Amino acid sequence: MKRQQRQTTQRVCHQRATLKPWSEMNRKQRRELQRKIQSEDLSLEVVHPDAAGIDIGNEVHYVAVPSNRSSEPVCRFGCTTAELKAMADWLKQCGIRTVAMQSTGVYWIAVFDILEAAGLEVYLVNARETKNLPGRKSDVQESQWLMKLHTYGLLRNSFRPPQEIRTLRTYWRQRNDLIQGAARHIHRMQKALTQMNIQLANVLSDISGKSGQAIIKAILAGERDPHELAALCDSRVEASEEEVARSLEGNWQVDLLFVLQQEQEGFEFCQKQMAECDRHLQAYLEHRPDRSQGATLPEEKRKGRLKKKKGNSPRFDLRAELFRMVGTDLTLIDSIDVMTAMTILSEAGWDMSKWKTENHFVSWLRLCPDNRISGERIIGKGRLPTNNRVTVALKIAASTLRSSKTYLGAQFRRLRTKLGAPVAIKAMAAKLARLVYRMLRYGMQYSDKGFEFYEAQHRKLQINRLKWKASQLGFQIVEATAA
C-alpha cells in the first residue's frame, strides 16, 4: 500500500514538473490539470465516510452523496418544508450520517433545523474556507466539493448556541434594532429642526430627553412663543431660559413641521415596541432555571466606574435576572455594564466549555494577533475583520477605560501610550474576554485592585529592568532614600 502511494505521488510530481507553468497554460490545459489532480488518489484519511454536501440556495438546494450510495449522486430539492423533510428522508435512505453546508444568508436555518431534528449531524461551515478550485463553478460542483472536503475532515464546524440562547438572542437583537430605529428618527427630527433654524441641540444635549420631548410636543401642538417653550425645560438644564428662548426663534415651515411630526410619531412607536419587547424578555428570563445556587446579588460598585447612560436601558432589573440565570455577575468587571453583559450572554451563552481554553475563546472573537510567519520569522501582521456582536461590544467597553480610575484603566492608558489607541482597544477587549471566560467557566469573582496598585507594580517592574540592564553593563543602581 505504501509503495502504491509513493508511486502515485511520484507520478503526480513528475506530471507537474513536465507541464508548463500555470500562467502559460490555456484554459483547456488548466482544466485538464485540475481534472488529473482531483482524480489522483492521494490516499487522504477518510474521517466521515457517511458524509454529504448541500449547496444552499434561495429557491432550490443541491445535495450530493457518494456515488456508491445512490444512482443519482446529486439530487435537487425545493425550499418548502415538505421538500426539506423529503431531503432528510432521502439522506437517511442513502446511509448518510453527517452533512456539510455553507452559512448562506438565512436560507440555511430551516435546512439546519429539519436535518438536525431528523437525527443527522450538521456541519455549518464558513464560505471562506470552502472555496473551490479555479475554473467553472456550478451548484452541482459546489455540493460535490463540500461533500469531498467533509469526507476527509477538512471543514470546521461553526459555533451555534442552543435553542435557549437563540431565543434570548432573538429578543435582544430585536431590541437593539428598535434602538437603532429610534436613533434614526431622532437624527431626522434634528435635521428638520435645523432646517427651520431651531437650534435646540445647542442648548440641550439630547432632544429625546424629558425637556426636549416636552418642547417638541408643544411645537407640534401649535405653540410658537419661544419663552413659553423655554419654560418647559427641566431645572437641571445648564442653559438659562433666555438662551433656550433665543435658540427657539426660527421659521416655522409647514412641510418641515409635517416631517417633524412624522418622525416624532415614529420615535414614539419605537419606544412602544421597545417596551413590549422588554415585557417579553422579562417573562422569558423569569422562566429560566435558577443557577445562582442561593447566592445573593453582589452590590454594584460605583467607585472609579464611569456613569452609563440609561436612556435605552431595559425597564426591569436585568442585572438581577442575569445573575439568577447565570450565577455570576459580569458587571463587576470594570467597563462592562448590564447591556454589554446581556450582549455577551445572548450571543455566546454561558457555557464556556464549547471553547477548550480562554485562548480559543479569544480566537473565536478574532481578538488574537494575526501574525504571518515564514521561515520562523514574523514577516507581517494582518487584520482579522469580524462583525461578531460580542467583539464589537467588548471593544466599545474597552474604549471607555480611558478615564477609568481602576486597574484595567491604568493598564489601558499605558498600552495606549505605548502602542496607540486601536491596538490598545483590541488588547483590552481580549483582556475583558479572558475575564468573562474565567468567570463563566470557573466561577471566579473579579476584584478591582485599583490603579494605585497597578502603578506601583509597574514601577517595581521598571526598577527591576533597570537593575538588570545596569548589571549587564557592569554598573549597579542604588535607590536614593526618600526625602
Secondary structure in CASP SS format (residue, H / E / C, confidence):
PFRMAT SS
TARGET T0000
AUTHOR 0000-0000-0000
METHOD secondary structure of the structure
MODEL  1
M C 1.00
K H 1.00
R H 1.00
Q H 1.00
Q H 1.00
R H 1.00
Q H 1.00
T H 1.00
T H 1.00
Q H 1.00
R H 1.00
V H 1.00
C H 1.00
H H 1.00
Q H 1.00
R H 1.00
A H 1.00
T H 1.00
L C 1.00
K C 1.00
P C 1.00
W H 1.00
S H 1.00
E H 1.00
M C 1.00
N C 1.00
R H 1.00
K H 1.00
Q H 1.00
R H 1.00
R H 1.00
E H 1.00
L H 1.00
Q H 1.00
R H 1.00
K H 1.00
I H 1.00
Q H 1.00
S H 1.00
E C 1.00
D C 1.00
L C 1.00
S C 1.00
L C 1.00
E C 1.00
V C 1.00
V C 1.00
H C 1.00
P C 1.00
D C 1.00
A E 1.00
A E 1.00
G E 1.00
I E 1.00
D E 1.00
I C 1.00
G C 1.00
N C 1.00
E C 1.00
V E 1.00
H E 1.00
Y E 1.00
V E 1.00
A E 1.00
V C 1.00
P C 1.00
S C 1.00
N C 1.00
R C 1.00
S C 1.00
S C 1.00
E C 1.00
P C 1.00
V E 1.00
C E 1.00
R E 1.00
F E 1.00
G E 1.00
C C 1.00
T C 1.00
T H 1.00
A H 1.00
E H 1.00
L H 1.00
K H 1.00
A H 1.00
M H 1.00
A H 1.00
D H 1.00
W H 1.00
L H 1.00
K H 1.00
Q H 1.00
C C 1.00
G C 1.00
I C 1.00
R C 1.00
T E 1.00
V E 1.00
A E 1.00
M E 1.00
Q E 1.00
S C 1.00
T C 1.00
G C 1.00
V C 1.00
Y C 1.00
W H 1.00
I H 1.00
A H 1.00
V H 1.00
F H 1.00
D H 1.00
I H 1.00
L H 1.00
E H 1.00
A H 1.00
A C 1.00
G C 1.00
L C 1.00
E E 1.00
V E 1.00
Y E 1.00
L E 1.00
V E 1.00
N C 1.00
A H 1.00
R H 1.00
E H 1.00
T C 1.00
K C 1.00
N C 1.00
L C 1.00
P C 1.00
G C 1.00
R C 1.00
K C 1.00
S C 1.00
D H 1.00
V H 1.00
Q H 1.00
E H 1.00
S H 1.00
Q H 1.00
W H 1.00
L H 1.00
M H 1.00
K H 1.00
L H 1.00
H H 1.00
T H 1.00
Y C 1.00
G C 1.00
L C 1.00
L C 1.00
R C 1.00
N C 1.00
S C 1.00
F C 1.00
R C 1.00
P C 1.00
P C 1.00
Q H 1.00
E H 1.00
I H 1.00
R H 1.00
T H 1.00
L H 1.00
R H 1.00
T H 1.00
Y H 1.00
W H 1.00
R H 1.00
Q H 1.00
R H 1.00
N H 1.00
D H 1.00
L H 1.00
I H 1.00
Q H 1.00
G H 1.00
A H 1.00
A H 1.00
R H 1.00
H H 1.00
I H 1.00
H H 1.00
R H 1.00
M H 1.00
Q H 1.00
K H 1.00
A H 1.00
L H 1.00
T H 1.00
Q H 1.00
M C 1.00
N C 1.00
I C 1.00
Q C 1.00
L H 1.00
A H 1.00
N H 1.00
V C 1.00
L C 1.00
S C 1.00
D C 1.00
I C 1.00
S C 1.00
G C 1.00
K H 1.00
S H 1.00
G H 1.00
Q H 1.00
A H 1.00
I H 1.00
I H 1.00
K H 1.00
A H 1.00
I H 1.00
L H 1.00
A H 1.00
G C 1.00
E C 1.00
R C 1.00
D C 1.00
P H 1.00
H H 1.00
E H 1.00
L H 1.00
A H 1.00
A C 1.00
L C 1.00
C C 1.00
D C 1.00
S C 1.00
R C 1.00
V C 1.00
E C 1.00
A C 1.00
S C 1.00
E H 1.00
E H 1.00
E H 1.00
V H 1.00
A H 1.00
R H 1.00
S H 1.00
L C 1.00
E C 1.00
G C 1.00
N C 1.00
W C 1.00
Q C 1.00
V H 1.00
D H 1.00
L H 1.00
L H 1.00
F H 1.00
V H 1.00
L H 1.00
Q H 1.00
Q H 1.00
E H 1.00
Q H 1.00
E H 1.00
G H 1.00
F H 1.00
E H 1.00
F H 1.00
C H 1.00
Q H 1.00
K H 1.00
Q H 1.00
M H 1.00
A H 1.00
E H 1.00
C H 1.00
D H 1.00
R H 1.00
H H 1.00
L H 1.00
Q H 1.00
A H 1.00
Y H 1.00
L H 1.00
E H 1.00
H C 1.00
R C 1.00
P C 1.00
D C 1.00
R C 1.00
S C 1.00
Q C 1.00
G C 1.00
A C 1.00
T C 1.00
L C 1.00
P C 1.00
E C 1.00
E C 1.00
K C 1.00
R C 1.00
K C 1.00
G C 1.00
R C 1.00
L C 1.00
K C 1.00
K C 1.00
K C 1.00
K C 1.00
G C 1.00
N C 1.00
S C 1.00
P C 1.00
R C 1.00
F C 1.00
D C 1.00
L H 1.00
R H 1.00
A H 1.00
E H 1.00
L H 1.00
F H 1.00
R H 1.00
M H 1.00
V H 1.00
G C 1.00
T C 1.00
D C 1.00
L H 1.00
T H 1.00
L H 1.00
I C 1.00
D C 1.00
S C 1.00
I C 1.00
D C 1.00
V H 1.00
M H 1.00
T H 1.00
A H 1.00
M H 1.00
T H 1.00
I H 1.00
L H 1.00
S H 1.00
E H 1.00
A H 1.00
G C 1.00
W C 1.00
D C 1.00
M H 1.00
S H 1.00
K H 1.00
W C 1.00
K C 1.00
T C 1.00
E H 1.00
N H 1.00
H H 1.00
F H 1.00
V H 1.00
S H 1.00
W H 1.00
L C 1.00
R C 1.00
L C 1.00
C C 1.00
P C 1.00
D E 1.00
N E 1.00
R E 1.00
I E 1.00
S E 1.00
G C 1.00
E C 1.00
R E 1.00
I E 1.00
I E 1.00
G E 1.00
K E 1.00
G E 1.00
R C 1.00
L C 1.00
P C 1.00
T C 1.00
N C 1.00
N C 1.00
R H 1.00
V H 1.00
T H 1.00
V H 1.00
A H 1.00
L H 1.00
K H 1.00
I H 1.00
A H 1.00
A H 1.00
S H 1.00
T H 1.00
L H 1.00
R H 1.00
S H 1.00
S C 1.00
K C 1.00
T C 1.00
Y H 1.00
L H 1.00
G H 1.00
A H 1.00
Q H 1.00
F H 1.00
R H 1.00
R H 1.00
L H 1.00
R H 1.00
T H 1.00
K H 1.00
L H 1.00
G C 1.00
A H 1.00
P H 1.00
V H 1.00
A H 1.00
I H 1.00
K H 1.00
A H 1.00
M H 1.00
A H 1.00
A H 1.00
K H 1.00
L H 1.00
A H 1.00
R H 1.00
L H 1.00
V H 1.00
Y H 1.00
R H 1.00
M H 1.00
L H 1.00
R H 1.00
Y H 1.00
G C 1.00
M C 1.00
Q C 1.00
Y C 1.00
S C 1.00
D C 1.00
K C 1.00
G C 1.00
F H 1.00
E H 1.00
F H 1.00
Y H 1.00
E H 1.00
A H 1.00
Q H 1.00
H H 1.00
R H 1.00
K H 1.00
L H 1.00
Q H 1.00
I H 1.00
N H 1.00
R H 1.00
L H 1.00
K H 1.00
W H 1.00
K H 1.00
A H 1.00
S H 1.00
Q H 1.00
L C 1.00
G C 1.00
F C 1.00
Q C 1.00
I C 1.00
V C 1.00
E C 1.00
A C 1.00
T C 1.00
A C 1.00
A C 1.00
END
